[in-house]
Amino acid sequence: MIADIAIILHWPPSELLQMDLADLLLWHRLAVDRWNHIHEVKP
């Protein structure tokens, strides 16, 4: 999950390691949504 966020949003893992689980889950969902939008993936 941290790798997904780091790659898609270009954030360093050191920033992500400081987040709590709820924040990581939120940002992971947003990162996946962005990836799907950019790459035109349809649900």
PDB file of N, CA, C and O in Angstrom:
ATOM      1  N   MET A   1       0.819  -1.177   0.000  1.00  0.00           N
ATOM      2  CA  MET A   1       0.000   0.000   0.000  1.00  0.00           C
ATOM      3  C   MET A   1       0.874   1.256   0.000  1.00  0.00           C
ATOM      4  O   MET A   1       0.604   2.198  -0.746  1.00  0.00           O
ATOM      5  N   ILE A   2       1.905   1.276   0.820  1.00  0.00           N
ATOM      6  CA  ILE A   2       2.798   2.435   0.866  1.00  0.00           C
ATOM      7  C   ILE A   2       3.502   2.613  -0.479  1.00  0.00           C
ATOM      8  O   ILE A   2       3.671   3.738  -0.949  1.00  0.00           O
ATOM      9  N   ALA A   3       3.904   1.524  -1.085  1.00  0.00           N
ATOM     10  CA  ALA A   3       4.578   1.623  -2.385  1.00  0.00           C
ATOM     11  C   ALA A   3       3.634   2.186  -3.445  1.00  0.00           C
ATOM     12  O   ALA A   3       4.045   2.999  -4.274  1.00  0.00           O
ATOM     13  N   ASP A   4       2.378   1.761  -3.423  1.00  0.00           N
ATOM     14  CA  ASP A   4       1.397   2.290  -4.383  1.00  0.00           C
ATOM     15  C   ASP A   4       1.271   3.801  -4.250  1.00  0.00           C
ATOM     16  O   ASP A   4       1.332   4.526  -5.243  1.00  0.00           O
ATOM     17  N   ILE A   5       1.095   4.272  -3.021  1.00  0.00           N
ATOM     18  CA  ILE A   5       0.946   5.709  -2.788  1.00  0.00           C
ATOM     19  C   ILE A   5       2.200   6.455  -3.215  1.00  0.00           C
ATOM     20  O   ILE A   5       2.122   7.487  -3.882  1.00  0.00           O
ATOM     21  N   ALA A   6       3.350   5.933  -2.829  1.00  0.00           N
ATOM     22  CA  ALA A   6       4.618   6.595  -3.150  1.00  0.00           C
ATOM     23  C   ALA A   6       4.824   6.713  -4.653  1.00  0.00           C
ATOM     24  O   ALA A   6       5.265   7.756  -5.136  1.00  0.00           O
ATOM     25  N   ILE A   7       4.516   5.670  -5.387  1.00  0.00           N
ATOM     26  CA  ILE A   7       4.733   5.677  -6.835  1.00  0.00           C
ATOM     27  C   ILE A   7       3.721   6.572  -7.544  1.00  0.00           C
ATOM     28  O   ILE A   7       4.091   7.367  -8.408  1.00  0.00           O
ATOM     29  N   ILE A   8       2.457   6.446  -7.185  1.00  0.00           N
ATOM     30  CA  ILE A   8       1.416   7.189  -7.903  1.00  0.00           C
ATOM     31  C   ILE A   8       1.446   8.677  -7.565  1.00  0.00           C
ATOM     32  O   ILE A   8       1.300   9.519  -8.451  1.00  0.00           O
ATOM     33  N   LEU A   9       1.635   9.003  -6.286  1.00  0.00           N
ATOM     34  CA  LEU A   9       1.586  10.395  -5.860  1.00  0.00           C
ATOM     35  C   LEU A   9       2.969  11.035  -5.726  1.00  0.00           C
ATOM     36  O   LEU A   9       3.075  12.221  -5.412  1.00  0.00           O
ATOM     37  N   HIS A  10       4.025  10.255  -5.961  1.00  0.00           N
ATOM     38  CA  HIS A  10       5.402  10.763  -5.904  1.00  0.00           C
ATOM     39  C   HIS A  10       5.759  11.298  -4.515  1.00  0.00           C
ATOM     40  O   HIS A  10       6.379  12.353  -4.381  1.00  0.00           O
ATOM     41  N   TRP A  11       5.357  10.558  -3.499  1.00  0.00           N
ATOM     42  CA  TRP A  11       5.674  10.926  -2.119  1.00  0.00           C
ATOM     43  C   TRP A  11       6.760   9.993  -1.607  1.00  0.00           C
ATOM     44  O   TRP A  11       6.762   8.809  -1.944  1.00  0.00           O
ATOM     45  N   PRO A  12       7.685  10.503  -0.797  1.00  0.00           N
ATOM     46  CA  PRO A  12       8.720   9.631  -0.235  1.00  0.00           C
ATOM     47  C   PRO A  12       8.118   8.706   0.833  1.00  0.00           C
ATOM     48  O   PRO A  12       7.254   9.125   1.604  1.00  0.00           O
ATOM     49  N   PRO A  13       8.573   7.462   0.874  1.00  0.00           N
ATOM     50  CA  PRO A  13       8.060   6.536   1.888  1.00  0.00           C
ATOM     51  C   PRO A  13       8.239   7.059   3.320  1.00  0.00           C
ATOM     52  O   PRO A  13       7.445   6.722   4.198  1.00  0.00           O
ATOM     53  N   SER A  14       9.249   7.860   3.562  1.00  0.00           N
ATOM     54  CA  SER A  14       9.466   8.391   4.908  1.00  0.00           C
ATOM     55  C   SER A  14       8.272   9.227   5.372  1.00  0.00           C
ATOM     56  O   SER A  14       7.953   9.241   6.562  1.00  0.00           O
ATOM     57  N   GLU A  15       7.618   9.914   4.456  1.00  0.00           N
ATOM     58  CA  GLU A  15       6.420  10.691   4.805  1.00  0.00           C
ATOM     59  C   GLU A  15       5.253   9.760   5.127  1.00  0.00           C
ATOM     60  O   GLU A  15       4.472  10.016   6.043  1.00  0.00           O
ATOM     61  N   LEU A  16       5.151   8.698   4.372  1.00  0.00           N
ATOM     62  CA  LEU A  16       4.028   7.774   4.538  1.00  0.00           C
ATOM     63  C   LEU A  16       4.145   6.953   5.822  1.00  0.00           C
ATOM     64  O   LEU A  16       3.130   6.597   6.421  1.00  0.00           O
ATOM     65  N   LEU A  17       5.350   6.654   6.240  1.00  0.00           N
ATOM     66  CA  LEU A  17       5.546   5.866   7.453  1.00  0.00           C
ATOM     67  C   LEU A  17       5.082   6.606   8.701  1.00  0.00           C
ATOM     68  O   LEU A  17       4.851   5.985   9.739  1.00  0.00           O
ATOM     69  N   GLN A  18       4.944   7.912   8.610  1.00  0.00           N
ATOM     70  CA  GLN A  18       4.491   8.714   9.752  1.00  0.00           C
ATOM     71  C   GLN A  18       2.968   8.771   9.854  1.00  0.00           C
ATOM     72  O   GLN A  18       2.442   9.230  10.869  1.00  0.00           O
ATOM     73  N   MET A  19       2.256   8.320   8.840  1.00  0.00           N
ATOM     74  CA  MET A  19       0.794   8.388   8.826  1.00  0.00           C
ATOM     75  C   MET A  19       0.187   7.230   9.609  1.00  0.00           C
ATOM     76  O   MET A  19       0.773   6.151   9.706  1.00  0.00           O
ATOM     77  N   ASP A  20      -0.999   7.473  10.167  1.00  0.00           N
ATOM     78  CA  ASP A  20      -1.707   6.372  10.809  1.00  0.00           C
ATOM     79  C   ASP A  20      -2.446   5.570   9.734  1.00  0.00           C
ATOM     80  O   ASP A  20      -2.509   5.979   8.574  1.00  0.00           O
ATOM     81  N   LEU A  21      -2.992   4.449  10.128  1.00  0.00           N
ATOM     82  CA  LEU A  21      -3.606   3.531   9.168  1.00  0.00           C
ATOM     83  C   LEU A  21      -4.789   4.161   8.442  1.00  0.00           C
ATOM     84  O   LEU A  21      -4.963   3.949   7.242  1.00  0.00           O
ATOM     85  N   ALA A  22      -5.598   4.929   9.155  1.00  0.00           N
ATOM     86  CA  ALA A  22      -6.761   5.563   8.517  1.00  0.00           C
ATOM     87  C   ALA A  22      -6.324   6.505   7.400  1.00  0.00           C
ATOM     88  O   ALA A  22      -6.933   6.521   6.330  1.00  0.00           O
ATOM     89  N   ASP A  23      -5.280   7.287   7.638  1.00  0.00           N
ATOM     90  CA  ASP A  23      -4.772   8.195   6.603  1.00  0.00           C
ATOM     91  C   ASP A  23      -4.191   7.415   5.432  1.00  0.00           C
ATOM     92  O   ASP A  23      -4.406   7.783   4.277  1.00  0.00           O
ATOM     93  N   LEU A  24      -3.461   6.348   5.712  1.00  0.00           N
ATOM     94  CA  LEU A  24      -2.903   5.530   4.636  1.00  0.00           C
ATOM     95  C   LEU A  24      -4.004   4.930   3.776  1.00  0.00           C
ATOM     96  O   LEU A  24      -3.896   4.912   2.550  1.00  0.00           O
ATOM     97  N   LEU A  25      -5.054   4.442   4.408  1.00  0.00           N
ATOM     98  CA  LEU A  25      -6.167   3.869   3.646  1.00  0.00           C
ATOM     99  C   LEU A  25      -6.839   4.926   2.781  1.00  0.00           C
ATOM    100  O   LEU A  25      -7.185   4.652   1.632  1.00  0.00           O
ATOM    101  N   LEU A  26      -7.028   6.117   3.309  1.00  0.00           N
ATOM    102  CA  LEU A  26      -7.625   7.202   2.537  1.00  0.00           C
ATOM    103  C   LEU A  26      -6.749   7.557   1.348  1.00  0.00           C
ATOM    104  O   LEU A  26      -7.235   7.616   0.218  1.00  0.00           O
ATOM    105  N   TRP A  27      -5.471   7.794   1.586  1.00  0.00           N
ATOM    106  CA  TRP A  27      -4.577   8.197   0.493  1.00  0.00           C
ATOM    107  C   TRP A  27      -4.377   7.073  -0.519  1.00  0.00           C
ATOM    108  O   TRP A  27      -4.162   7.345  -1.700  1.00  0.00           O
ATOM    109  N   HIS A  28      -4.444   5.825  -0.081  1.00  0.00           N
ATOM    110  CA  HIS A  28      -4.335   4.712  -1.019  1.00  0.00           C
ATOM    111  C   HIS A  28      -5.530   4.720  -1.962  1.00  0.00           C
ATOM    112  O   HIS A  28      -5.370   4.562  -3.172  1.00  0.00           O
ATOM    113  N   ARG A  29      -6.730   4.903  -1.409  1.00  0.00           N
ATOM    114  CA  ARG A  29      -7.939   4.951  -2.250  1.00  0.00           C
ATOM    115  C   ARG A  29      -7.854   6.105  -3.246  1.00  0.00           C
ATOM    116  O   ARG A  29      -8.192   5.938  -4.418  1.00  0.00           O
ATOM    117  N   LEU A  30      -7.405   7.274  -2.787  1.00  0.00           N
ATOM    118  CA  LEU A  30      -7.272   8.428  -3.678  1.00  0.00           C
ATOM    119  C   LEU A  30      -6.210   8.188  -4.751  1.00  0.00           C
ATOM    120  O   LEU A  30      -6.388   8.588  -5.901  1.00  0.00           O
ATOM    121  N   ALA A  31      -5.120   7.543  -4.381  1.00  0.00           N
ATOM    122  CA  ALA A  31      -4.068   7.243  -5.357  1.00  0.00           C
ATOM    123  C   ALA A  31      -4.572   6.271  -6.417  1.00  0.00           C
ATOM    124  O   ALA A  31      -4.311   6.454  -7.606  1.00  0.00           O
ATOM    125  N   VAL A  32      -5.290   5.244  -5.990  1.00  0.00           N
ATOM    126  CA  VAL A  32      -5.845   4.272  -6.941  1.00  0.00           C
ATOM    127  C   VAL A  32      -6.863   4.949  -7.853  1.00  0.00           C
ATOM    128  O   VAL A  32      -6.887   4.692  -9.057  1.00  0.00           O
ATOM    129  N   ASP A  33      -7.700   5.809  -7.288  1.00  0.00           N
ATOM    130  CA  ASP A  33      -8.657   6.543  -8.117  1.00  0.00           C
ATOM    131  C   ASP A  33      -7.945   7.390  -9.161  1.00  0.00           C
ATOM    132  O   ASP A  33      -8.360   7.434 -10.319  1.00  0.00           O
ATOM    133  N   ARG A  34      -6.875   8.061  -8.754  1.00  0.00           N
ATOM    134  CA  ARG A  34      -6.108   8.892  -9.697  1.00  0.00           C
ATOM    135  C   ARG A  34      -5.505   8.023 -10.794  1.00  0.00           C
ATOM    136  O   ARG A  34      -5.592   8.360 -11.975  1.00  0.00           O
ATOM    137  N   TRP A  35      -4.891   6.902 -10.404  1.00  0.00           N
ATOM    138  CA  TRP A  35      -4.285   5.991 -11.371  1.00  0.00           C
ATOM    139  C   TRP A  35      -5.328   5.521 -12.391  1.00  0.00           C
ATOM    140  O   TRP A  35      -5.086   5.532 -13.598  1.00  0.00           O
ATOM    141  N   ASN A  36      -6.490   5.110 -11.878  1.00  0.00           N
ATOM    142  CA  ASN A  36      -7.544   4.624 -12.766  1.00  0.00           C
ATOM    143  C   ASN A  36      -8.038   5.719 -13.697  1.00  0.00           C
ATOM    144  O   ASN A  36      -8.315   5.453 -14.867  1.00  0.00           O
ATOM    145  N   HIS A  37      -8.151   6.928 -13.209  1.00  0.00           N
ATOM    146  CA  HIS A  37      -8.597   8.047 -14.037  1.00  0.00           C
ATOM    147  C   HIS A  37      -7.567   8.357 -15.131  1.00  0.00           C
ATOM    148  O   HIS A  37      -7.928   8.540 -16.293  1.00  0.00           O
ATOM    149  N   ILE A  38      -6.299   8.412 -14.755  1.00  0.00           N
ATOM    150  CA  ILE A  38      -5.233   8.707 -15.717  1.00  0.00           C
ATOM    151  C   ILE A  38      -5.160   7.631 -16.797  1.00  0.00           C
ATOM    152  O   ILE A  38      -4.952   7.938 -17.970  1.00  0.00           O
ATOM    153  N   HIS A  39      -5.329   6.388 -16.404  1.00  0.00           N
ATOM    154  CA  HIS A  39      -5.181   5.265 -17.329  1.00  0.00           C
ATOM    155  C   HIS A  39      -6.530   4.763 -17.854  1.00  0.00           C
ATOM    156  O   HIS A  39      -6.610   3.692 -18.455  1.00  0.00           O
ATOM    157  N   GLU A  40      -7.573   5.537 -17.623  1.00  0.00           N
ATOM    158  CA  GLU A  40      -8.918   5.246 -18.126  1.00  0.00           C
ATOM    159  C   GLU A  40      -9.397   3.838 -17.817  1.00  0.00           C
ATOM    160  O   GLU A  40      -9.954   3.154 -18.676  1.00  0.00           O
ATOM    161  N   VAL A  41      -9.174   3.413 -16.575  1.00  0.00           N
ATOM    162  CA  VAL A  41      -9.664   2.120 -16.132  1.00  0.00           C
ATOM    163  C   VAL A  41     -11.105   2.322 -15.672  1.00  0.00           C
ATOM    164  O   VAL A  41     -11.390   3.216 -14.874  1.00  0.00           O
ATOM    165  N   LYS A  42     -12.003   1.494 -16.176  1.00  0.00           N
ATOM    166  CA  LYS A  42     -13.411   1.613 -15.807  1.00  0.00           C
ATOM    167  C   LYS A  42     -13.756   0.513 -14.810  1.00  0.00           C
ATOM    168  O   LYS A  42     -13.335  -0.633 -14.970  1.00  0.00           O
ATOM    169  N   PRO A  43     -14.538   0.872 -13.761  1.00  0.00           N
ATOM    170  CA  PRO A  43     -14.905  -0.140 -12.740  1.00  0.00           C
ATOM    171  C   PRO A  43     -15.763  -1.242 -13.287  1.00  0.00           C
ATOM    172  O   PRO A  43     -16.143  -2.152 -12.550  1.00  0.00           O
TER     173      PRO A  43
END
